[in-house]
């Protein structure tokens, strides 16, 4: 695991992430940002 810093809607948030965790999953599931969509 590692700690990551993500700026979302002007707020900086620190979260621990697994090495194989997708940023998409972090945003949707743990930070509850529902507007993020997966793309090809």
Rosetta blueprint (number, residue, H / E / L):
1 X L
2 X E
3 X E
4 X E
5 X E
6 X E
7 X E
8 X E
9 X L
10 X L
11 X E
12 X E
13 X E
14 X E
15 X E
16 X E
17 X E
18 X L
19 X L
20 X L
21 X L
22 X L
23 X H
24 X H
25 X H
26 X H
27 X H
28 X H
29 X H
30 X H
31 X L
32 X L
33 X L
34 X L
35 X L
36 X L
37 X L
38 X L
39 X L
40 X L
